[in-house]
């Protein structure tokens, strides 16, 4: 039983489950992230990361920001994995609509959510993710 636990722990923390910035995520991480995304993110960022429809500025409350798309139609992919995970865990100062999930989910769960988000992106977008987006498009 002891060896089994060590194998499970090693597999659970295996770096192969997490993609680096610009790399296609592991299917196991994507699968783990799908349910987390549905629970914590989908109500605002919508199914398949399409985001909310913009609200005309003349009826929006001050400081109200619609949830941006997380698919490749917006700029989420301009950020590194670390930046996106930081936003998931710490929220955004400029809007209360993006809460800090730290203490509710773990960093590993945030990584799984990111893997699911990256599954929306094409290989071309993945290749340009993060700082490379300025020079490869």
C-alpha positions in Angstrom: 0.0 0.0 0.0 2.9 2.4 0.8 4.4 2.1 -2.7 1.0 2.7 -4.3 0.6 6.0 -2.3 4.0 7.1 -3.5 3.1 6.3 -7.1 -0.1 8.2 -6.8 1.6 11.2 -5.2 4.3 11.2 -7.9 1.7 11.1 -10.7 -0.4 13.7 -9.0 2.4 16.2 -8.8 4.0 15.2 -12.1 5.1 18.2 -14.1 3.9 16.4 -17.3 0.3 17.1 -16.2 0.8 20.9 -16.6 1.7 22.6 -19.8 4.1 25.5 -19.9 3.3 28.8 -21.5 2.7 28.2 -25.2 2.3 24.4 -24.9 -0.7 22.3 -25.4 -2.1 21.1 -22.0 -2.2 17.5 -20.9 -5.6 15.9 -21.6 -5.8 14.8 -18.0 -5.3 18.3 -16.7 -7.9 19.6 -19.3 -10.4 17.0 -18.0 -9.8 17.9 -14.4 -10.2 21.6 -15.2 -13.5 21.3 -17.1 -15.6 20.7 -14.0 -13.7 23.4 -12.0 -14.3 25.8 -14.9 -18.0 25.0 -15.0 -18.3 25.5 -11.2 -16.2 28.6 -10.7 -15.9 30.4 -14.1 -18.6 29.5 -16.5 -21.4 31.6 -15.0 -19.5 34.8 -16.1 -17.0 33.6 -18.8 -19.7 31.4 -20.4 -19.5 28.0 -22.0 -16.4 27.5 -24.1 -15.0 30.8 -22.8 -17.0 33.1 -25.1 -17.4 35.8 -22.4 -20.3 38.1 -21.8 -21.7 40.4 -24.3 -20.6 44.0 -23.8 -22.9 46.4 -22.0 -23.3 49.8 -23.5 -21.4 52.3 -21.4 -24.4 54.5 -20.9 -26.2 51.8 -18.9 -23.2 50.1 -17.2 -22.4 51.0 -13.6 -19.1 52.7 -12.9 -16.4 50.0 -12.5 -18.6 47.3 -14.0 -16.6 45.2 -16.4 -18.1 42.3 -18.4 -16.3 39.0 -18.2 -13.9 38.9 -21.1 -13.7 36.0 -23.5 -11.1 33.4 -22.5 -11.1 31.7 -26.0 -8.8 33.1 -28.6 -11.1 36.0 -29.6 -9.7 38.2 -26.8 -6.3 38.8 -25.2 -6.2 36.1 -22.4 -3.6 34.3 -24.5 -1.3 37.3 -24.4 -0.6 36.4 -20.8 1.8 33.7 -19.5 0.4 30.7 -17.5 1.8 32.2 -14.3 -0.1 35.5 -14.9 -3.4 33.7 -15.6 -3.0 31.5 -12.6 -2.2 34.6 -10.5 -5.4 36.3 -11.7 -7.5 33.2 -11.0 -6.1 33.0 -7.5 -5.9 36.7 -6.6 -8.7 38.2 -8.7 -8.5 41.7 -10.3 -8.3 44.9 -8.4 -10.1 46.9 -11.0 -13.4 44.9 -10.7 -15.1 43.0 -8.0 -16.5 40.7 -10.7 -13.3 38.7 -10.9 -12.9 37.4 -7.3 -9.9 35.9 -5.7 -10.3 32.2 -5.6 -7.3 31.6 -3.3 -8.5 29.7 -0.3 -11.4 28.3 -2.3 -9.3 26.4 -4.9 -5.7 25.3 -4.8 -2.9 26.5 -7.1 -3.1 23.0 -8.7 -6.8 23.4 -9.4 -6.2 26.9 -10.9 -3.6 25.1 -13.2 -6.3 22.7 -14.2 -8.7 25.5 -15.0 -6.0 27.1 -17.1 -5.4 23.8 -18.9 -9.1 23.7 -19.8 -9.0 27.4 -21.0 -6.0 26.6 -23.1 -8.0 23.8 -24.7 -10.1 26.5 -26.4 -7.0 27.8 -28.2 -5.6 26.7 -31.6 -2.0 25.6 -32.0 -1.2 28.9 -33.7 -2.5 30.9 -30.7 -0.7 28.6 -28.2 2.6 29.1 -30.1 2.1 32.9 -29.6 1.0 32.8 -26.0 2.6 35.1 -23.5 5.3 37.6 -24.3 5.8 36.0 -27.8 2.4 37.5 -28.9 4.1 40.8 -29.8 6.4 39.2 -32.3 4.8 36.1 -33.8 1.5 37.3 -35.2 
